[in-house]
Amino acid sequence: MPGFSVSGFHCECLLPNKEEKSEEAWEPEVQKYHKDEFVAYNSDQGLDSFLYGCIGEKPEYSKLWEIFKMLLILSHGQSCVERGFSDNKDILSNNMQGQTVISYRMAYDGIKNQDGPIEDSVTKELLVSCRHAHARYQSCLIQKKKTEDASDKEKRKKEVQEELQSSRKKKERLEKMVQELTKEADELATEAETKHKMDLLVKSNAMRSKSREKRKKIENEEKNIDGLHKKLKLM
């Protein structure tokens, strides 16, 4: 219920007196005096009327009855939601977008709640507003276009940033590979010179050749990174 809340104090008030230690003191009154009524209860009888006869009429259970009223007004179905779908079906048409549906529903619900058009509802202000409807529509289209352009720009910017990050990672991997190839080529060249083995020198030269290829790829990635930086600045 609006403006009513169940506090800890209210809950304590609903409990039996803790100083009373007999089992009978803790036995709920409804069980003591209304057991036969609960057993004979028929669902055809309104639950609110039945509980009011057992609890609502007793002043000492006023707080408990307030809680029962809160529980009894809770909706246990989706009829309101389903009625909303039916109302939408009545007013929807092709190519109708969200804001238009909201506006239609506001007018629809207002008229429906008043059981028809409100008397003298066509005021001077309403007529002036209707005359400027097309101007507001054009303004809405312009604003929508600006929003879409901003969204597309942000999307393109994000794609460039992702590509830039990917290019940087690729460059780092290539630089690491160049370092490893150069180190291994130097080790093989030293070993070939020490052991006078020609095949080790051939392997060393092959690795240096691969290292040079990787360096060219690094240069290409650096050019790509520079181009992406310039592209971001223009956005």
N, C-alpha and C positions, 0 to 999 in steps of 0.2 A: 504494500500500500504506500502511496506517496507520503513522504515525511515520516514514515515509521521504520525503525530499525530494531533489531533484536540485540540488545547489549548483554554483556555478561551479568549485569545486575538483574535484568529481566529473567535470564535463564536461572539464576540462583533463586529468584522468587517462585519459579515454577516447581522447584524441588521441595520435597517434604522437609519438615524440621529435622535437622541432623541430630538434635539432642534427644529426639524420641527414638528409642532403640527397639521397640517391639516391632515384629514383622507386620502386624496389622497397621502400624503407623505408616509404613512404606507402601502399603497396598493402594493402588490408584482408586480414586473414588468411582470412576466410571466402571471399574471392574466390580466394585462392591455393590453398587446400586443400580447399574444399568446393564449387567451381564446378559440378562434375558433379552433386553431390547437389541443388543448387538447381535446375539445369536439369531434372532427373528428378523433381522434387517433385510429388506428386499430392495434390490437395486432400482426398482421402479420408483421408490421414494427418493426425493432429492437428498443428497448427502449433506448439503449445507443445512437444510431444515432439520435433518436428523441430529446432526452434531450440535446445532444451536439448542435443541431441546435438552441435550445431555450436558452441555458445557456453557453455551453462550448466555443462558439465563442466570447463571450463578456469578455474583460479583467477585467471589474469591478466585474465579478462573478467567477474569477479564483479560489478563495479559496472554494467557494460553489461547483464548478465543481470537485475539488479534493475530497471533501466529497462524492459527487455522485459516483465518480469512485471507492472509497472504498466500497460503498454500492453495486455497481453493480457487483463487483467481488466476493461477498460472495456466497457460494454455497447454493442452496435451495433444494438440493436432497442428496441422499445417493449412487449415482452411483459409486463413488470412493470406498466406503466401499464394495458394492456388487461386484465390479470387484476384490477386494482383496479376497473375499470369493471364487470367481471362480478360481483365481490363486492358492489359497490354495488347492482347489479340484484337480487341475491338478498335484500337486506335492506330495500330502499326500499319505502315504501308511500305512499299519498296524504297530502298535507298535512304531510309530514315536513320539518322545517326543518334548517338547517345544524348547529346544536349537537347535535340528536338524531342526525343521521347520524354525526357524529364519535364520539359516545358508543357508538353501535351498532358502528361499525368498530373501536373500541378493544377492546370485548368480543369481537367476531367474530375479530379478528386474534389476540387472546390465546389463545382456545380453539383456533384453527386451528394456531397455532405449537406448541401442546402436544399436538396430535393428539387433541383431545377435552377435555372438562371436567377441570380439575385435581382430583386427589384431595383430599378434605376442604376443598374451596374454599368451601363454605357455612359461613362463620365467624359468630361472634356479632356482630362488627363489621358484616359484610355485612347481616345481618338487621336490625340497628338502622338502618343506612343506608337499607334498603328501606322501613322503617316511616315514615321521614321524607321519603320521595320526594315525596309530594304537597305537603308544606310547602315543599320546595325549589322545586317546580314553581310554586306560588303566588307565592313570592318572586321567581322568575325573571320571571313575568308582570308583577308590580308594577314590577320594575326595567326591564323592556322598555317598559312604558307610560311611565315617567318619561323614558326615553331618547327615545321618540317625541315626547313632549310638548316636551322641550327642543329637539329637532330642528325641530319645527313652529314653536316660538316664535322660534328663530333664523332660520328661513326667513321668517316674517312680518316680523321686525325688518329683515332684509336688504331685503325688498320696500319697506318704508317708507323706508329709507335711500336706496334707488335713486330712489323717487318724490320725496323731498326734494331730492336732488341735481338731478334733472330740473327741478323747480320753480324752484330757484335759478338754473339756467342760463337758463330761460325768462324769469325776471325780469330777468336781466342783458341779454338780447337786447332786451327791451322798453324798458329804460332807455336803451340805446344808440340805439334807433330814435327815442325821444322827444327825445333830445338832437339828433339829426340833423334831425328834423322842425322842432324849435324854431329851430335855427340857420338852416335854409333859409327858414323863414317870416319870421324877422327880416330876413334879407337881401333877400327879395322885398318886404317892407314898406318898407324903406329905399329900394330901387330904385324902387318905385312912387311914393314921396313925391318922390324926386329928379326922375324922368322924367314924373311926373303921368300914370301909366298905370293905369287902373282894373282892367284884366285881371290885372295883377301883384298888386294888392291882393286880388282875388278868390282867386287861387292861394294867397296867404299865409294868408288866412282858412281856406281848405280844409285846409291843412296843420296849422293850429292846432287845427282840429276833429279831425283824425286823431290829433294829439298828445294831446288830452284823452281820446279813446277808449283810447289805449294806456295812459294813466295809470290809467284805471279798471281795466284788465286787470292792471296792476302791483299795484294795491290788492287785487285778488282773489287774486293769487299770494302776496302778503304774508300774507293771512289763511290761505291754504292752508299756507304754510310754518309759521306759528304753530301751526296745528292738528296738523301732522305732528310738530313738536317736542314738543308735549304728549303725543302718542300714543307717541312713543319713550320718554318719561320713565315712562310707565305700564307699559312692557314689562319 
